[in-house]
Amino acid sequence: MRVLQLGPYPPPHGGVQSNLVAIRAFLRKRDIPCAVINITRHRKPEADEVYYPESALQLMRLLGRLEYDILHLHLGGILSRRLLSLGLVCTLPRCKTVMTFHSGGYPSTAEAQATDPNSFAGIVLRRFDGLIGVNPEILEFFHRLGVPSERTRLIYPHAFLAEASPAGTLPEPLLSFFGRHDPVLISVGLLEPEYDLPLQIEAIGQVRKKFPDAGLLMIGSGSLEGNLRQLIAAQPDAQHILLTGDVPHAVTMQAIAQAQVMLRTTLYDGDAVSVREAIHLGTPVIATDNGMRPDGVQLISKSNLPSLLQEIDHVFTMPSSVRRGSMGADETNLRAVLDLYQSLV
């Protein structure tokens, strides 16, 4: 069996990228060939069966030239006509096709609610041999569009952690930041409105009243970076907030492992892989309740500063032996993907 995955390939690292890389590593460890076609604007030199087409024509040529028995498409965000057209091309008769839809909150949007079985989305999705949803709401969306239940699977995303080296030395300025602050709260994700990041900035000022050495480390980039830097600069505790921009994935894993708690405050969110990475590394997570958080996450309501402060205080006052979970590599979700492939071929 040969597998070809289409989707975003790191860098940058995000939830979809991490899941794609985890599947690839899992397959190759079992001597199952797995190539990748990157479908984002980010480019690197082609190597190790990872391809970076610069146009739709080049992508079509790759699909015609490469050998594969399973084509697995990874999509996030909204089901735009452009992405659906790509899905239509992928399902042209040649091999078995699988699609994972990673956008956990999409089924609740007005666009999704207005989509019916006769829509372009419904027609395209029913052409796939297998559809993977990362939460039950996505599966319900598939079924509402007429996809038979036997062709759908609920498989939560898996974080790729092979690069993580928690015991490694962090680069500057992270090393100095950890040296000056204890405890450290960390946030990892896009700097976008839906992640309610001003709430975290407001919270750290309150946290430092009880834990004067506390600091907030924010990793990621996005459209709000300039605004957030201005907001941070205006805070009395600005020197205790570090906004790093993007950093290598291995460094991010080290930082998560060394932090005392991860924050995932959101207005709109899916099943965040960074949350699962933190759990795997034994770092406590406080996250806005979106109805799909993994077991073990401390939940707060949306934009609720008192609730966030209460949970932070609760985590920081726990004995360290209770606070940090044990690391373990659970590959159940990756096996479920492989089982789906094998059932199709």
HELIX and SHEET records of a PDB file:
HELIX    1   1 GLY A   15  LYS A   29  1                                  15    
HELIX    2   2 ALA A   56  ARG A   65  1                                  10    
HELIX    3   3 ARG A   81  CYS A   90  1                                  10    
HELIX    4   4 TYR A  106  SER A  108  5                                   3    
HELIX    5   5 ALA A  110  GLN A  113  1                                   4    
HELIX    6   6 PHE A  120  LEU A  125  1                                   6    
HELIX    7   7 PRO A  136  ARG A  144  1                                   9    
HELIX    8   8 SER A  149  ARG A  151  5                                   3    
HELIX    9   9 LEU A  174  ARG A  180  1                                   7    
HELIX   10  10 PRO A  193  TYR A  195  5                                   3    
HELIX   11  11 LEU A  197  LYS A  210  1                                  14    
HELIX   12  12 GLU A  225  ALA A  233  1                                   9    
HELIX   13  13 ALA A  238  HIS A  240  5                                   3    
HELIX   14  14 HIS A  249  GLN A  258  1                                  10    
HELIX   15  15 VAL A  273  LEU A  281  1                                   9    
HELIX   16  16 LEU A  305  PHE A  316  1                                  12    
HELIX   17  17 SER A  320  ARG A  323  1                                   4    
HELIX   18  18 THR A  332  LEU A  344  1                                  13    
SHEET    1   A 7 VAL A  50  TYR A  51  0                                        
SHEET    2   A 7 CYS A  34  ASN A  38  1                                        
SHEET    3   A 7 VAL A   3  GLY A   7  1                                        
SHEET    4   A 7 ILE A  70  LEU A  75  1                                        
SHEET    5   A 7 LYS A  96  PHE A 101  1                                        
SHEET    6   A 7 GLY A 130  GLY A 133  1                                        
SHEET    7   A 7 THR A 152  LEU A 154  1                                        
SHEET    1   B 6 ILE A 241  GLY A 245  0                                        
SHEET    2   B 6 GLY A 215  ILE A 219  1                                        
SHEET    3   B 6 VAL A 184  VAL A 188  1                                        
SHEET    4   B 6 VAL A 261  ARG A 264  1                                        
SHEET    5   B 6 VAL A 285  THR A 288  1                                        
SHEET    6   B 6 GLN A 298  ILE A 300  1                                        
END                                                                             
